[in-house]
Amino acid sequence: MKVGIPKEMKNNENRVGMTPAGVAELCLHGHEVFVQRSAGEGSGFSDEEYEKAGARMLPAIEEVYAVADMIVKVKEPVEPEYKMVRKGQLLFTYFHFASEKDLTEAMLKSGAVCLAYETVQLPNGSLPLLQPMSEVAGCMAVLNGAYYLQKTKGGKGKLISGVPGVSPANVLVLGGGVVGEAAAIMAAGLGANVTITDISLPRLRQLDIETPANVHTLYSSSHNIRQQLPTVDIVIGSVLVPGDKTPHLITRDMLSLMQPGTVMVDVAIDQGGCFETSHPTTHSDPVYTLDGIVHYCVANIPGAVSNTSTLALTNATLRYALALADKGWQQACKDDSALAKGLNIVEGKVVFKPIADIFGLPYEPLSLSC
């Protein structure tokens, strides 16, 4: 199979779809890999490294799309890429269709096969291709929240850890999944007083056991969240409904409960955000203030630590990319039910029900039995 690795076009997205080590594995399996020149530079990987791994370097993104049977990316195609996607071409990347109607319509029109990292799901409910970036995003959410808590950045002027004789910051983490746990552990490690919420009692019990003593669990309800807001310094939204839009756990009226300079970090912004007042921001313009509350809603948080993120992502995606290249997407998905759940759009049809429901589109379940 011919595999293409284009340079990411999203604002300040420095990650790349695959490391040279991943390219070498694909080549060992007999596949041809085409990498756009400078695609890996933002993650610390030179063109020479890709060439040594066996890749053929192409100067333009249009050439990569034109030659590849499968495109391996990090983020969803942006508008200039829409016209490059071909009928029957397999795109393997993060899509987050639920918050992107234009993208959904463009991919339907293209006739491509869209296999989304974020909905590949194991029988135990875990999301193996979302997990590594969720871990990075959870850690980065705390670091960014602490940064914007500075008075010079619009925050309260608090140090997240406090100092002897001065209390640390209060951090509220909404959602006890992979992002939430990573955020809670990072914030606790910095010395903050942390509260993490979830609607699953078994998960809260697990977090109670696994997290440090300065992490406290709380059942997630509107009442309990409202009770926390007057004294919180950083709120991290980390709720995820796989493939679907995220519910708004903090509404516009709830901003008045918080003190001016409170920082809210919406890690769920890719899926629509879990704060009603959230809208996507970028690394070049990451925050805005509304009703005195600082909002950080960057849609590709792990892109800021691109070397770590690219290595972690390739570690997770490579086995699936190899299966898709070795067998073709139909046989690979037939053989692996977890991978099959990643199929969102197939040749002009929505095959992932939450996407159809959100946009009122026809849903056509895909049969892989033949």
Buried (B, 14 or more C-beta within 10 A) or exposed (E): BBBBBBBBBBBBBBBBBBBBBBBBBBBEEEBBBBBBBBBBBBBBBEBEBBBEBBBBBBEEBBBBBBBBBBBBBBBBBBEEBBEBBBEEBBBBBBBBBBBBEEBBBBBBEBBBBBBBBBBBBBEEEEBBBBBBBBBBBBBBBBBBBBBBBBEEBBBBEBBBBBEEEEEBBBBBBBBBBBBBBBBBBBBBBBBBBBBBBBEEEEBBEBBEEEBEEBBBBBEBEEEEBBEBBEBBBBBBBBBBBBBBBBEBBBEEEBBEBBEEBBBBBBBBBBBBBBBBBBBBBBBEEBBBBBEEBBBBBBBBBBBBBBBBBBBBBBEBBBEBBBBBBBBBBBEBBBEBEBBBBBBBBBBEBBBBEBBBBBBEBEEEEBEBEE
